[in-house]
Amino acid sequence: MAALKRLIPALNRVLVEKIVPPSKTTAGILLPEKTAKLNSGKVVAVGPGVRHANGSLVNVAFKEGDLVLLPEYGGTEVKLGDKEYHLYRDDDILGTLHE
C-alpha cells in the first residue's frame, strides 16, 4: 500500500483497481466466464482536474471509493507492488455503479 501512496494521477486521470468477478457462487457452482462480463472497478486515486481555456478548474467527476463501469478497451496498465491498476481519463469512464 505504501507504493500506492506515491502515485497521484495527473490532470483528469483516474487510477482504478479492476474488480474480478467471482468464478463460483456461494453454493460452490462454477460460473462460466460469459456470465461475469461486467467490466467494473474501484477508484483508488484521482487527479486534480484540468483547466479550461478561460483558466477555471474542471474537477474530476469521480472520487476515491466510487465503483465505476469501465470501457472494454483502453486505459494504461500500471503495476504497483504486487497489484495491477489501470489509469483512465475522466471522460473514458462510462459511469458509476450503485447498489
All heavy atoms as an XYZ file, in Angstrom:
749
protein
N       0.822     -1.189      0.000
C       0.000      0.000      0.000
C       0.870      1.257      0.000
O       0.422      2.304     -0.430
C      -0.920     -0.042      1.219
C      -2.048      0.913      1.147
S      -3.198      0.409     -0.121
C      -4.577      1.389      0.282
N       2.095      1.156      0.480
C       2.972      2.329      0.515
C       3.303      2.809     -0.897
O       3.403      3.996     -1.135
C       4.247      2.008      1.274
N       3.469      1.876     -1.846
C       3.756      2.256     -3.227
C       2.573      2.982     -3.844
O       2.744      3.866     -4.663
C       4.110      1.020     -4.054
N       1.370      2.629     -3.441
C       0.166      3.252     -3.971
C       0.093      4.721     -3.565
O      -0.338      5.552     -4.328
C      -1.062      2.505     -3.469
C      -2.398      2.994     -3.965
C      -2.456      2.867     -5.481
C      -3.506      2.216     -3.345
N       0.550      5.077     -2.394
C       0.504      6.453     -1.911
C       1.353      7.379     -2.778
O       1.118      8.551     -2.839
C       0.998      6.520     -0.469
C       0.132      5.775      0.498
C      -1.005      6.609      0.946
C      -1.769      5.898      2.036
N      -3.068      6.381      2.223
N       2.343      6.833     -3.464
C       3.249      7.663     -4.254
C       2.697      8.011     -5.628
O       3.209      8.900     -6.264
C       4.594      6.956     -4.416
C       5.380      6.983     -3.123
C       6.734      6.390     -3.314
N       6.666      5.059     -2.729
C       7.289      4.009     -3.183
N       8.071      4.087     -4.212
N       7.155      2.837     -2.606
N       1.679      7.326     -6.106
C       1.143      7.606     -7.439
C      -0.111      8.462     -7.324
O      -1.133      8.017     -6.823
C       0.824      6.317     -8.190
C       0.237      6.521     -9.584
C       1.226      7.262    -10.470
C      -0.135      5.217    -10.209
N       0.007      9.699     -7.760
C      -1.139     10.601     -7.831
C      -1.350     10.892     -9.308
O      -0.459     11.405     -9.976
C      -0.879     11.908     -7.058
C      -0.652     11.585     -5.590
C      -2.050     12.866     -7.232
C      -0.205     12.758     -4.774
N      -2.519     10.522     -9.851
C      -2.760     10.741    -11.277
C      -2.662     12.218    -11.656
O      -3.009     13.098    -10.875
C      -4.188     10.229    -11.477
C      -4.426      9.307    -10.340
C      -3.637      9.862     -9.194
N      -2.196     12.465    -12.859
C      -2.070     13.833    -13.366
C      -3.366     14.266    -14.040
O      -4.114     13.449    -14.572
C      -0.923     13.907    -14.374
N      -3.618     15.553    -13.985
C      -4.746     16.198    -14.663
C      -6.063     15.492    -14.380
O      -6.466     15.379    -13.238
C      -4.461     16.306    -16.161
C      -3.200     17.089    -16.523
C      -2.934     17.010    -18.013
C      -3.316     18.522    -16.069
N      -6.749     15.015    -15.426
C      -8.073     14.411    -15.251
C      -8.014     12.886    -15.291
O      -8.949     12.231    -15.707
C      -9.045     14.932    -16.317
C      -8.658     14.519    -17.717
O      -7.501     14.170    -17.979
N      -9.603     14.548    -18.619
N      -6.930     12.307    -14.820
C      -6.771     10.858    -14.838
C      -7.331     10.244    -13.547
O      -7.352     10.871    -12.489
C      -5.309     10.470    -14.971
C      -4.594     11.057    -16.168
C      -4.659     10.153    -17.342
N      -3.896     10.439    -18.531
C      -3.612     11.583    -19.093
N      -3.959     12.693    -18.532
N      -2.967     11.650    -20.230
N      -7.778      8.995    -13.659
C      -8.356      8.260    -12.537
C      -7.649      6.914    -12.450
O      -7.545      6.197    -13.444
C      -9.880      8.042    -12.759
C     -10.483      7.261    -11.626
C     -10.594      9.370    -12.935
N      -7.151      6.560    -11.262
C      -6.497      5.275    -11.028
C      -7.547      4.306    -10.506
O      -8.210      4.578     -9.503
C      -5.357      5.425    -10.020
C      -4.505      4.193     -9.777
C      -3.731      3.809    -11.044
C      -3.545      4.415     -8.626
N      -7.710      3.170    -11.209
C      -8.769      2.220    -10.905
C      -8.181      0.837    -10.661
O      -7.284      0.397    -11.375
C      -9.769      2.138    -12.092
C     -10.820      1.081    -11.857
C     -10.419      3.489    -12.328
N      -8.717      0.162     -9.648
C      -8.395     -1.244     -9.413
C      -9.578     -2.045     -9.930
O     -10.703     -1.896     -9.447
C      -8.192     -1.508     -7.925
C      -7.847     -2.938     -7.610
C      -7.611     -3.172     -6.127
O      -7.766     -2.247     -5.315
O      -7.273     -4.315     -5.788
N      -9.332     -2.872    -10.945
C     -10.429     -3.639    -11.540
C     -10.944     -4.678    -10.553
O     -10.183     -5.270     -9.807
C      -9.977     -4.322    -12.828
C      -9.841     -3.363    -13.973
C      -9.735     -4.090    -15.279
C      -9.768     -3.102    -16.430
N      -9.728     -3.783    -17.712
N     -12.254     -4.881    -10.580
C     -12.900     -5.868     -9.730
C     -13.004     -7.168    -10.514
O     -13.559     -7.194    -11.612
C     -14.293     -5.392     -9.292
C     -14.158     -4.141     -8.433
C     -15.028     -6.488     -8.541
C     -15.478     -3.491     -8.081
N     -12.446     -8.220     -9.941
C     -12.502     -9.525    -10.584
C     -13.783    -10.210    -10.119
O     -13.974    -10.426     -8.922
C     -11.275    -10.380    -10.204
C     -11.345    -11.752    -10.841
C      -9.993     -9.659    -10.580
N     -14.686    -10.523    -11.052
C     -15.944    -11.164    -10.659
C     -15.688    -12.574    -10.121
O     -14.712    -13.227    -10.516
C     -16.757    -11.215    -11.954
C     -15.767    -11.050    -13.037
C     -14.600    -10.313    -12.473
N     -16.531    -13.042     -9.215
C     -16.338    -14.387     -8.656
C     -16.491    -15.460     -9.723
O     -17.284    -15.329    -10.643
C     -17.433    -14.500     -7.597
C     -18.454    -13.483     -7.980
C     -17.718    -12.389     -8.698
N     -15.717    -16.530     -9.578
C     -15.779    -17.618    -10.549
C     -16.754    -18.704    -10.121
O     -17.050    -19.607    -10.887
C     -14.392    -18.216    -10.770
O     -13.890    -18.714     -9.549
N     -17.250    -18.620     -8.866
C     -18.279    -19.559     -8.434
C     -19.180    -18.915     -7.399
O     -18.813    -17.929     -6.770
C     -17.680    -20.852     -7.922
C     -16.808    -20.763     -6.701
C     -16.425    -22.170     -6.272
C     -15.065    -22.204     -5.628
N     -14.695    -23.533     -5.188
N     -20.359    -19.477     -7.243
C     -21.344    -18.953     -6.307
C     -20.997    -19.388     -4.889
O     -20.110    -20.222     -4.673
C     -22.758    -19.448     -6.652
O     -22.804    -20.859     -6.472
C     -23.146    -19.094     -8.073
N     -21.740    -18.858     -3.914
C     -21.513    -19.247     -2.518
C     -21.845    -20.713     -2.288
O     -21.317    -21.327     -1.367
C     -22.353    -18.374     -1.569
O     -23.715    -18.445     -1.970
C     -21.880    -16.947     -1.585
N     -22.700    -21.281     -3.127
C     -23.047    -22.700     -3.016
C     -22.017    -23.594     -3.694
O     -22.109    -24.814     -3.618
C     -24.423    -22.947     -3.624
N     -21.027    -22.999     -4.378
C     -19.973    -23.780     -4.995
C     -20.175    -24.082     -6.466
O     -19.412    -24.845     -7.056
N     -21.195    -23.484     -7.090
C     -21.454    -23.723     -8.509
C     -20.503    -22.856     -9.334
O     -20.419    -21.649     -9.139
C     -22.919    -23.392     -8.865
C     -23.858    -24.287     -8.066
C     -23.160    -23.545    -10.365
C     -25.308    -23.896     -8.156
N     -19.772    -23.474    -10.245
C     -18.845    -22.750    -11.101
C     -19.609    -21.934    -12.137
O     -20.541    -22.422    -12.763
C     -17.894    -23.712    -11.803
C     -16.919    -24.463    -10.901
C     -16.115    -25.459    -11.713
C     -15.986    -23.492    -10.209
N     -19.199    -20.691    -12.322
C     -19.850    -19.797    -13.280
C     -19.006    -19.695    -14.549
O     -17.788    -19.544    -14.461
C     -20.008    -18.401    -12.675
C     -20.871    -18.301    -11.426
C     -20.753    -16.911    -10.821
C     -22.309    -18.611    -11.757
N     -19.641    -19.745    -15.711
C     -18.875    -19.544    -16.945
C     -18.420    -18.084    -17.046
O     -19.020    -17.187    -16.462
C     -19.868    -19.897    -18.051
C     -21.209    -19.794    -17.426
C     -21.039    -20.036    -15.965
N     -17.347    -17.853    -17.797
C     -16.794    -16.504    -17.931
C     -17.788    -15.526    -18.554
O     -17.751    -14.346    -18.273
C     -15.522    -16.534    -18.762
C     -14.361    -17.164    -18.032
C     -13.091    -17.115    -18.854
O     -12.959    -16.217    -19.705
O     -12.240    -17.984    -18.644
N     -18.678    -16.009    -19.404
C     -19.624    -15.126    -20.084
C     -20.593    -14.456    -19.114
O     -21.061    -13.358    -19.365
C     -20.420    -15.907    -21.132
C     -19.579    -16.314    -22.315
C     -20.394    -17.069    -23.332
C     -19.520    -17.507    -24.481
N     -20.255    -18.268    -25.476
N     -20.907    -15.107    -17.995
C     -21.849    -14.514    -17.041
C     -21.207    -13.394    -16.238
O     -21.885    -12.546    -15.703
C     -22.406    -15.571    -16.067
O     -21.319    -16.130    -15.329
C     -23.168    -16.642    -16.791
N     -19.898    -13.374    -16.162
C     -19.176    -12.350    -15.391
C     -18.564    -11.320    -16.336
O     -17.394    -11.027    -16.273
C     -18.114    -13.014    -14.544
N     -19.353    -10.761    -17.210
C     -18.876     -9.867    -18.262
C     -18.733     -8.418    -17.808
O     -18.032     -7.648    -18.434
C     -19.843     -9.957    -19.454
C     -19.397     -9.232    -20.677
C     -18.349    -10.001    -21.420
C     -18.102     -9.328    -22.753
N     -16.817     -9.547    -23.283
N     -19.401     -8.028    -16.717
C     -19.398     -6.635    -16.283
C     -17.976     -6.177    -15.997
O     -17.269     -6.767    -15.195
C     -20.263     -6.470    -15.033
C     -20.484     -5.039    -14.572
C     -21.217     -4.244    -15.649
C     -21.273     -5.024    -13.295
N     -17.542     -5.136    -16.662
C     -16.198     -4.601    -16.534
C     -16.257     -3.415    -15.577
O     -16.592     -2.311    -15.980
C     -15.667     -4.184    -17.912
C     -14.177     -4.041    -17.916
O     -13.493     -4.487    -17.005
N     -13.662     -3.427    -18.955
N     -15.950     -3.663    -14.318
C     -16.068     -2.607    -13.324
C     -14.802     -2.512    -12.489
O     -13.941     -3.374    -12.541
C     -17.276     -2.876    -12.416
O     -17.116     -4.105    -11.751
N     -14.702     -1.444    -11.722
C     -13.547     -1.249    -10.870
C     -13.836     -0.254     -9.769
O     -14.879      0.400     -9.750
N     -12.886     -0.160     -8.844
C     -12.992      0.760     -7.714
C     -11.953      1.859     -7.887
O     -10.786      1.581     -8.144
C     -12.745      0.005     -6.415
C     -12.880      0.852     -5.188
C     -12.669      0.024     -3.948
C     -12.790      0.913     -2.715
N     -12.508      0.147     -1.501
N     -12.390      3.106     -7.766
C     -11.491      4.245     -7.907
C     -10.577      4.300     -6.692
O     -11.041      4.310     -5.549
C     -12.282      5.567     -8.044
C     -11.337      6.756     -8.065
C     -13.141      5.538     -9.288
N      -9.267      4.324     -6.949
C      -8.267      4.334     -5.889
C      -7.711      5.738     -5.676
O      -7.470      6.152     -4.549
C      -7.133      3.340     -6.228
C      -6.051      3.363     -5.191
C      -7.695      1.939     -6.389
N      -7.515      6.484     -6.758
C      -6.990      7.849     -6.670
C      -7.455      8.653     -7.881
O      -7.705      8.086     -8.938
C      -5.470      7.832     -6.605
N      -7.584      9.956     -7.706
C      -7.986     10.842     -8.807
C      -7.024     12.015     -8.897
O      -6.430     12.429     -7.900
C      -9.429     11.364     -8.643
C     -10.429     10.244     -8.700
C      -9.581     12.140     -7.358
N      -6.891     12.539    -10.106
C      -6.064     13.720    -10.323
C      -6.811     14.983     -9.938
O      -8.002     14.951     -9.626
N      -6.145     16.131     -9.988
C      -6.768     17.395     -9.583
C      -7.776     17.954    -10.575
O      -8.604     18.779    -10.218
C      -5.576     18.343     -9.440
C      -4.541     17.777    -10.346
C      -4.742     16.292    -10.328
N      -7.729     17.515    -11.830
C      -8.631     18.037    -12.855
C      -7.859     18.787    -13.923
O      -6.637     18.851    -13.887
N      -8.573     19.364    -14.882
C      -7.928     20.112    -15.969
C      -8.428     21.552    -15.953
O      -9.457     21.861    -15.374
C      -8.213     19.476    -17.354
C      -7.767     18.040    -17.399
C      -9.658     19.578    -17.738
N      -7.710     22.408    -16.637
C      -8.091     23.818    -16.732
C      -8.688     24.104    -18.099
O      -8.184     23.660    -19.118
C      -6.883     24.707    -16.510
C      -6.325     24.578    -15.123
C      -5.883     25.923    -14.605
N      -5.449     25.797    -13.220
C      -6.198     26.126    -12.186
N      -7.405     26.595    -12.366
N      -5.747     25.995    -10.960
N      -9.812     24.835    -18.098
C     -10.412     25.322    -19.337
C      -9.531     26.413    -19.924
O      -8.623     26.917    -19.268
C     -11.799     25.918    -19.063
C     -12.913     24.954    -19.230
N     -13.198     24.332    -20.409
C     -13.832     24.503    -18.344
C     -14.235     23.550    -20.255
N     -14.641     23.625    -18.991
N      -9.815     26.803    -21.134
C      -9.074     27.884    -21.778
C      -9.213     29.196    -21.007
O      -8.306     30.022    -20.999
C      -9.565     28.068    -23.211
N     -10.335     29.365    -20.297
C     -10.540     30.597    -19.519
C      -9.862     30.543    -18.149
O      -9.957     31.481    -17.375
C     -12.034     30.907    -19.368
C     -12.769     29.854    -18.561
O     -12.178     28.940    -18.000
N     -14.086     29.974    -18.506
N      -9.220     29.414    -17.817
C      -8.475     29.293    -16.571
C      -9.208     28.641    -15.426
O      -8.631     28.378    -14.384
N     -10.496     28.356    -15.590
C     -11.241     27.729    -14.493
C     -10.910     26.245    -14.414
O     -10.689     25.579    -15.426
C     -12.745     27.928    -14.685
O     -13.182     27.281    -15.854
N     -10.875     25.708    -13.201
C     -10.545     24.302    -12.973
C     -11.794     23.445    -13.089
O     -12.828     23.749    -12.487
C      -9.931     24.131    -11.581
C      -9.490     22.722    -11.213
C      -8.312     22.287    -12.090
C      -9.106     22.646     -9.752
N     -11.706     22.373    -13.880
C     -12.794     21.408    -14.011
C     -12.370     20.167    -13.232
O     -11.420     19.484    -13.597
C     -13.052     21.042    -15.486
C     -14.140     20.000    -15.585
C     -13.406     22.278    -16.278
N     -13.063     19.912    -12.131
C     -12.724     18.772    -11.278
C     -13.086     17.454    -11.933
O     -13.963     17.395    -12.803
C     -13.444     18.881     -9.933
C     -12.967     20.054     -9.119
O     -11.780     20.381     -9.126
N     -13.878     20.696     -8.424
N     -12.447     16.385    -11.476
C     -12.750     15.035    -11.943
C     -14.126     14.645    -11.401
O     -14.475     14.971    -10.263
C     -11.664     14.051    -11.457
C     -11.986     12.629    -11.847
C     -10.313     14.459    -12.011
N     -14.916     13.958    -12.205
C     -16.293     13.623    -11.840
C     -16.394     12.489    -10.823
O     -17.471     12.236    -10.296
C     -17.076     13.247    -13.096
N     -15.298     11.803    -10.534
C     -15.321     10.651     -9.636
C     -14.479     10.939     -8.405
O     -13.606     11.796     -8.421
C     -14.794      9.413    -10.364
C     -15.506      9.168    -11.660
C     -14.939      9.553    -12.860
C     -16.756      8.589    -11.673
C     -15.597      9.352    -14.054
C     -17.427      8.390    -12.865
C     -16.845      8.769    -14.062
N     -14.759     10.190     -7.329
C     -13.969     10.342     -6.108
C     -13.484      8.965     -5.663
O     -13.973      7.934     -6.136
C     -14.781     11.016     -5.013
C     -16.021     10.257     -4.575
C     -16.825     11.068     -3.588
C     -18.034     10.353     -3.070
N     -18.955      9.825     -4.033
N     -12.517      8.955     -4.778
C     -11.967      7.697     -4.280
C     -13.068      6.858     -3.642
O     -13.913      7.370     -2.931
C     -10.863      7.971     -3.258
C      -9.633      8.581     -3.859
C      -8.546      8.843     -2.836
O      -8.600      8.267     -1.732
O      -7.650      9.632     -3.147
N     -13.058      5.560     -3.956
C     -14.048      4.644     -3.406
C     -15.236      4.400     -4.311
O     -16.009      3.465     -4.069
N     -15.440      5.207     -5.358
C     -16.555      5.006     -6.290
C     -16.384      3.700     -7.052
O     -15.271      3.324     -7.426
C     -16.631      6.140     -7.313
C     -17.267      7.398     -6.773
O     -17.817      7.361     -5.655
O     -17.211      8.429     -7.470
N     -17.491      2.999     -7.281
C     -17.495      1.843     -8.174
C     -17.887      2.351     -9.545
O     -18.924      3.012     -9.691
C     -18.489      0.783     -7.700
C     -18.134      0.090     -6.385
C     -19.237     -0.875     -5.986
C     -16.819     -0.642     -6.491
N     -17.066      2.067    -10.547
C     -17.288      2.632    -11.875
C     -17.375      1.547    -12.934
O     -16.829      0.455    -12.777
C     -16.169      3.637    -12.247
C     -16.228      4.864    -11.360
C     -14.801      3.002    -12.172
N     -18.083      1.864    -14.007
C     -18.191      0.996    -15.173
C     -17.122      1.426    -16.163
O     -17.047      2.592    -16.539
C     -19.579      1.118    -15.798
C     -19.870      0.226    -16.995
C     -19.788     -1.238    -16.607
C     -21.248      0.543    -17.550
N     -16.288      0.481    -16.576
C     -15.132      0.775    -17.422
C     -15.383      0.343    -18.858
O     -16.141     -0.597    -19.106
C     -13.902      0.041    -16.878
C     -13.538      0.370    -15.437
C     -12.474     -0.585    -14.929
C     -13.071      1.800    -15.329
N     -14.727      1.009    -19.810
C     -14.848      0.572    -21.206
C     -14.148     -0.769    -21.390
O     -13.272     -1.148    -20.607
C     -14.135      1.678    -21.986
C     -13.213      2.307    -21.019
C     -13.855      2.169    -19.671
N     -14.554     -1.498    -22.421
C     -13.977     -2.819    -22.675
C     -12.488     -2.724    -22.995
O     -11.697     -3.556    -22.591
C     -14.715     -3.496    -23.830
C     -14.327     -4.933    -24.019
C     -15.194     -5.629    -25.053
O     -16.231     -5.084    -25.448
O     -14.815     -6.730    -25.466
N     -12.100     -1.679    -23.719
C     -10.700     -1.479    -24.082
C     -10.253     -0.110    -23.609
O     -11.059      0.785    -23.396
C     -10.514     -1.576    -25.603
C     -10.952     -2.899    -26.161
C     -12.155     -3.021    -26.845
C     -10.172     -4.034    -25.988
C     -12.566     -4.239    -27.352
C     -10.575     -5.260    -26.490
C     -11.770     -5.360    -27.175
O     -12.169     -6.571    -27.668
N      -8.960      0.054    -23.471
C      -8.422      1.354    -23.105
C      -7.797      1.349    -21.737
O      -7.733      0.338    -21.049
N      -7.314      2.485    -21.343
C      -6.638      2.611    -20.065
C      -5.184      2.189    -20.183
O      -4.785      1.515    -21.131
N      -4.393      2.601    -19.225
C      -2.985      2.247    -19.175
C      -2.752      1.385    -17.954
O      -3.091      1.771    -16.835
C      -2.113      3.524    -19.069
O      -2.390      4.354    -20.195
C      -0.642      3.186    -19.030
N      -2.192      0.201    -18.171
C      -1.935     -0.719    -17.074
C      -0.728     -0.240    -16.272
O       0.301      0.116    -16.833
C      -1.684     -2.116    -17.631
C      -1.691     -3.180    -16.581
C      -1.605     -4.570    -17.198
O      -2.453     -4.895    -18.036
O      -0.671     -5.290    -16.837
N      -0.873     -0.230    -14.954
C       0.192      0.192    -14.054
C       0.336     -0.871    -12.975
O      -0.657     -1.267    -12.370
C      -0.157      1.548    -13.379
C       0.923      1.953    -12.410
C      -0.389      2.618    -14.409
N       1.557     -1.330    -12.741
C       1.787     -2.316    -11.692
C       2.518     -1.638    -10.547
O       3.594     -1.078    -10.726
C       2.596     -3.491    -12.225
C       2.686     -4.629    -11.249
C       3.130     -5.898    -11.888
C       3.068     -6.982    -10.828
N       3.227     -8.291    -11.370
N       1.899     -1.675     -9.366
C       2.486     -1.109     -8.156
C       2.594     -2.216     -7.119
O       1.574     -2.738     -6.666
C       1.628      0.027     -7.604
C       1.461      1.238     -8.503
C       0.448      2.203     -7.919
C       2.791      1.934     -8.685
N       3.806     -2.574     -6.787
C       3.989     -3.691     -5.865
C       3.526     -4.963     -6.536
O       3.925     -5.275     -7.653
N       2.635     -5.689     -5.898
C       2.118     -6.931     -6.477
C       0.712     -6.775     -7.049
O       0.090     -7.746     -7.441
C       2.137     -8.043     -5.424
C       1.304     -7.702     -4.199
O       0.923     -6.533     -4.053
O       1.029     -8.613     -3.390
N       0.197     -5.548     -7.111
C      -1.155     -5.310     -7.631
C      -1.100     -4.596     -8.969
O      -0.186     -3.830     -9.242
C      -1.965     -4.465     -6.654
C      -2.394     -5.205     -5.420
C      -3.374     -4.353     -4.665
C      -4.183     -5.203     -3.720
N      -5.265     -4.450     -3.119
N      -2.136     -4.844     -9.775
C      -2.268     -4.163    -11.071
C      -3.414     -3.156    -11.002
O      -4.472     -3.450    -10.465
C      -2.548     -5.178    -12.177
C      -1.353     -5.998    -12.549
C      -1.620     -6.897    -13.750
O      -2.704     -6.789    -14.364
O      -0.738     -7.711    -14.053
N      -3.154     -1.989    -11.542
C      -4.149     -0.917    -11.611
C      -4.226     -0.435    -13.050
O      -3.398     -0.781    -13.880
C      -3.741      0.250    -10.694
C      -3.617     -0.154     -9.249
C      -2.396     -0.537     -8.720
C      -4.716     -0.147     -8.406
C      -2.268     -0.912     -7.390
C      -4.606     -0.514     -7.081
C      -3.375     -0.896     -6.574
O      -3.269     -1.263     -5.269
N      -5.226      0.387    -13.331
C      -5.383      0.963    -14.657
C      -5.651      2.461    -14.522
O      -6.410      2.878    -13.645
C      -6.532      0.287    -15.406
C      -6.228     -1.118    -15.782
N      -6.325     -2.170    -14.892
C      -5.798     -1.659    -16.941
C      -5.982     -3.287    -15.506
N      -5.660     -3.004    -16.736
N      -5.025      3.234    -15.385
C      -5.249      4.687    -15.444
C      -6.180      4.996    -16.611
O      -5.932      4.555    -17.732
C      -3.928      5.424    -15.666
C      -3.155      5.835    -14.435
C      -1.792      6.382    -14.838
C      -3.893      6.848    -13.613
N      -7.246      5.716    -16.333
C      -8.198      6.134    -17.359
C      -8.350      7.639    -17.301
O      -8.204      8.246    -16.237
C      -9.582      5.509    -17.120
C      -9.644      4.030    -17.358
C      -9.451      3.140    -16.314
C      -9.909      3.527    -18.616
C      -9.519      1.774    -16.526
C      -9.978      2.156    -18.836
C      -9.779      1.297    -17.783
O      -9.837     -0.055    -17.996
N      -8.694      8.242    -18.418
C      -9.105      9.645    -18.407
C     -10.516      9.701    -17.826
O     -11.312      8.773    -17.979
C      -9.109     10.209    -19.823
C      -7.736     10.493    -20.327
C      -7.821     11.498    -21.476
N      -6.523     12.062    -21.720
C      -5.688     11.619    -22.656
N      -6.038     10.617    -23.429
N      -4.519     12.184    -22.811
N     -10.818     10.798    -17.208
C     -12.115     11.015    -16.596
C     -13.255     10.749    -17.584
O     -14.229     10.069    -17.271
C     -12.164     12.446    -16.069
C     -13.468     12.819    -15.398
O     -14.244     11.933    -15.080
O     -13.695     14.028    -15.225
N     -13.124     11.257    -18.801
C     -14.204     11.122    -19.782
C     -14.253      9.749    -20.450
O     -15.189      9.470    -21.192
C     -14.157     12.240    -20.816
C     -12.804     12.368    -21.485
O     -11.835     11.762    -21.020
O     -12.716     13.100    -22.483
N     -13.291      8.862    -20.192
C     -13.335      7.499    -20.736
C     -14.178      6.564    -19.888
O     -14.684      5.563    -20.380
C     -11.919      6.916    -20.850
C     -11.119      7.557    -21.968
O     -11.734      8.194    -22.847
O      -9.880      7.428    -21.956
N     -14.352      6.894    -18.617
C     -15.135      6.051    -17.711
C     -16.611      6.230    -18.044
O     -17.098      7.354    -18.201
C     -14.822      6.385    -16.249
C     -13.346      6.039    -15.966
C     -15.738      5.623    -15.315
C     -12.871      6.399    -14.591
N     -17.340      5.120    -18.127
C     -18.724      5.147    -18.605
C     -19.736      5.619    -17.579
O     -20.769      6.172    -17.939
C     -19.095      3.755    -19.115
C     -18.182      3.200    -20.217
C     -18.566      1.780    -20.550
C     -18.214      4.092    -21.444
N     -19.487      5.381    -16.301
C     -20.443      5.813    -15.271
C     -20.123      5.173    -13.933
O     -19.177      4.419    -13.789
N     -20.963      5.482    -12.938
C     -20.805      4.894    -11.609
C     -21.844      3.814    -11.383
O     -22.932      3.852    -11.970
C     -20.934      5.966    -10.497
O     -22.199      6.603    -10.622
C     -19.823      6.981    -10.585
N     -21.510      2.871    -10.527
C     -22.423      1.785    -10.183
C     -22.894      1.971     -8.745
O     -22.089      2.237     -7.861
C     -21.710      0.433    -10.313
C     -21.190      0.079    -11.697
C     -20.288     -1.149    -11.619
C     -22.354     -0.190    -12.631
N     -24.203      1.854     -8.529
C     -24.780      1.988     -7.187
C     -25.550      0.725     -6.855
O     -26.158      0.115     -7.718
C     -25.729      3.192     -7.122
C     -25.039      4.485     -7.384
N     -24.334      5.156     -6.421
C     -24.919      5.231     -8.503
C     -23.833      6.255     -6.945
N     -24.171      6.325     -8.209
N     -25.521      0.363     -5.593
C     -26.258     -0.832     -5.170
C     -27.587     -0.463     -4.572
O     -27.824      0.577     -4.116
C     -25.432     -1.614     -4.149
C     -24.199     -2.199     -4.783
C     -23.409     -3.053     -3.817
O     -23.974     -3.509     -2.818
O     -22.240     -3.272     -4.076
